[in-house]
Amino acid sequence: MFAKTFRIKSNTVIKGSDRRKLKADISVAFPALSADELSELVPNKEELNVVKIYAHKGDAVTLYVLHKNPLFFELDKRLYPTVYMLWRYPAALPSFKTWPPVFHKLAGGADLMLPGVVVPSSGLPDVKQGDCCAVTVVNNRAPVAVGTAAASSAEMHSSGMKGRGVCVLHTYMDNLWAFGDKSGPPTLPYVDSAGQRMNGEEYEVDEEEVEECEEEEQSPGESVIDQACFGTEKLSLLEREDEKGEKGNEDKEEEEEEDDHKTPQEIMDALLLQCFLHALKSKVKKSELPLLTSTFLRNHMFSCCPSGKQLDIKKSSYKKLSKFLQAMQQQHNLVRVKELTKGVESIVEVDWKNRELRSFAVPEEKDVEAVPVQDAGEGEAPYHPPEITTLYSVSARVELLFLDANKRKGTILQPTEVRAIVTEYVKKNELVDENNKNYVTINPTLCDCLLEKSEYQEIESLKWDDLFSRTLGRMQECYQIVFPGQAPVIKKGHTEPIDISVASRGSNKKVTLIKNLEVYGLDPSVVATALQHRVQASSVLQPIPGAKDKVLVQIQGNQIQKVGNLLLDHYQIPHKYIQGLEKAPKSGKKK
């Protein structure tokens, strides 16, 4: 649930009455906690914060934060503990044990499947379907994931330990964990298995599973799994696989060996410098100066990023664009950056004769626009707009007209097919007016299908265009939407456009509202982040009442012009599928 970044709506200090209610709710939800433990989790005099967030899918979640660490989160009026809370009180929840390689899958967003559960000699914990439970790894009692039981203990046994075991909501290393101090799991050995070997007598595990996880286990004298079990071992295994796959290409092998000696930060620094030099040499023109640094990054540096790579300044040693440009100015004398308006930096001068810039060789690869980190979530593929086609379904009203063509009620047709079938019907029944071929004579079938009762005695013929429009008007409108690489999907009704509107909040404050992004495969959280960076204003996601799986993007100010530019230019959404662009403020007028 927290595998992707979430958006913070508010962060406030808890009130006294709410503090008491929270303590009571925790006591009911986690009866294993003693009164002293409850007082430690919800102290009377220490500051406890209530943070309201929206998960990446729009779920409203409330966090309860103590000493900068989230201890509980509330979803659908139900309290769940975080790993920070369970590291202090691991006995608060029943727990399922698994192997370290399985944890990597959980951290990636997967649920815990029963074949990956290690069953101790004492048996599975006694749980019912929907009960809150934790997930641990062998040799360490500190939980690494929190979720709900997908089935009861009895059902798990009766299924032969196959299927889903725990629906995971939160894990160590996810974004909720990163919201805290990012500390690692403590050393909490199992009392009944300390110093013993992991073997068939203790755990009912398949030999294949043990062999699979052999490299992640420690020697018999060790009783915990340290950080290496979660990251280092996995990375070393991946490196070995990469080396095997690259034996056929010596050049690539050498490059990989060089990268292996560099830290991820050094690799990002080198990519940043390459994109910077590439942008200066082939993208920026002297006439563009002074150039906003944010525009330079978004429009020039990102487009110079090699395909298959992603430019992310936050992963470099500079962390911020301003610090990187400052280094380029002071250490390399490549550019001169100046603050022309308060808080807004621009590149005012470029040393085109700089030796480093002149000697830089522009990569042969043609420009492939990389997806900016501001405009898409990490690891997401570039967005391509869907193809939308208007279709029509044969309704009961016009079914007689389509019987000769073997088209029954519910058959989906394209407008061109409808015209062809109607034309064929008219010609077959010799209904073209002999005196004026622009008109079609109305016969009993056309009369029943296309005319209203009040028109029966008045209309004897129709123009071709009127005939076609009446036919389409009495059919059920549908549309087909095709996303790149996916099968076509046909939906009833007309296509909902992306709706952009402006509303007032409080005393003369305006906000821009954007709806129906999901129809076009756009992630509202990604669009909100992109807009936030473009207009330098705060944005929030709000659920739409009565609309399942849809959220509303709200951003401060009248930003219709900027929203339109983002949708039309960056996402390539056709103008006809965007509603409300005419409400953009006129140039020269105050927003």
Secondary structure as GFF3:
##gff-version 3
##sequence-region A 1 591
A	DSSP	beta_strand	7	13	.	.	.	ID=ss1
A	DSSP	alpha_helix	16	29	.	.	.	ID=ss2
A	DSSP	alpha_helix	35	41	.	.	.	ID=ss3
A	DSSP	beta_strand	48	54	.	.	.	ID=ss4
A	DSSP	beta_strand	60	66	.	.	.	ID=ss5
A	DSSP	beta_strand	69	75	.	.	.	ID=ss6
A	DSSP	beta_strand	78	81	.	.	.	ID=ss7
A	DSSP	alpha_helix	83	88	.	.	.	ID=ss8
A	DSSP	three_ten_helix	90	92	.	.	.	ID=ss9
A	DSSP	beta_strand	95	98	.	.	.	ID=ss10
A	DSSP	alpha_helix	100	107	.	.	.	ID=ss11
A	DSSP	beta_strand	112	113	.	.	.	ID=ss12
A	DSSP	three_ten_helix	114	116	.	.	.	ID=ss13
A	DSSP	beta_strand	117	118	.	.	.	ID=ss14
A	DSSP	beta_strand	132	137	.	.	.	ID=ss15
A	DSSP	beta_strand	140	149	.	.	.	ID=ss16
A	DSSP	alpha_helix	153	158	.	.	.	ID=ss17
A	DSSP	beta_strand	164	171	.	.	.	ID=ss18
A	DSSP	alpha_helix	175	178	.	.	.	ID=ss19
A	DSSP	alpha_helix	207	212	.	.	.	ID=ss20
A	DSSP	three_ten_helix	214	216	.	.	.	ID=ss21
A	DSSP	three_ten_helix	227	229	.	.	.	ID=ss22
A	DSSP	alpha_helix	232	245	.	.	.	ID=ss23
A	DSSP	alpha_helix	250	260	.	.	.	ID=ss24
A	DSSP	alpha_helix	264	282	.	.	.	ID=ss25
A	DSSP	three_ten_helix	286	288	.	.	.	ID=ss26
A	DSSP	beta_strand	291	292	.	.	.	ID=ss27
A	DSSP	alpha_helix	293	295	.	.	.	ID=ss28
A	DSSP	pi_helix	296	301	.	.	.	ID=ss29
A	DSSP	three_ten_helix	302	304	.	.	.	ID=ss30
A	DSSP	three_ten_helix	313	315	.	.	.	ID=ss31
A	DSSP	alpha_helix	321	330	.	.	.	ID=ss32
A	DSSP	beta_strand	335	341	.	.	.	ID=ss33
A	DSSP	beta_strand	344	350	.	.	.	ID=ss34
A	DSSP	alpha_helix	355	359	.	.	.	ID=ss35
A	DSSP	beta_strand	387	393	.	.	.	ID=ss36
A	DSSP	alpha_helix	399	402	.	.	.	ID=ss37
A	DSSP	three_ten_helix	403	405	.	.	.	ID=ss38
A	DSSP	beta_strand	412	413	.	.	.	ID=ss39
A	DSSP	alpha_helix	415	428	.	.	.	ID=ss40
A	DSSP	beta_strand	439	441	.	.	.	ID=ss41
A	DSSP	alpha_helix	444	450	.	.	.	ID=ss42
A	DSSP	three_ten_helix	453	455	.	.	.	ID=ss43
A	DSSP	beta_strand	461	463	.	.	.	ID=ss44
A	DSSP	alpha_helix	464	473	.	.	.	ID=ss45
A	DSSP	beta_strand	476	482	.	.	.	ID=ss46
A	DSSP	beta_strand	489	492	.	.	.	ID=ss47
A	DSSP	beta_strand	498	505	.	.	.	ID=ss48
A	DSSP	beta_strand	509	515	.	.	.	ID=ss49
A	DSSP	three_ten_helix	517	520	.	.	.	ID=ss50
A	DSSP	alpha_helix	524	535	.	.	.	ID=ss51
A	DSSP	beta_strand	539	543	.	.	.	ID=ss52
A	DSSP	beta_strand	551	556	.	.	.	ID=ss53
A	DSSP	alpha_helix	560	565	.	.	.	ID=ss54
A	DSSP	pi_helix	566	570	.	.	.	ID=ss55
A	DSSP	three_ten_helix	575	577	.	.	.	ID=ss56
A	DSSP	beta_strand	578	579	.	.	.	ID=ss57
A	DSSP	three_ten_helix	581	583	.	.	.	ID=ss58
###
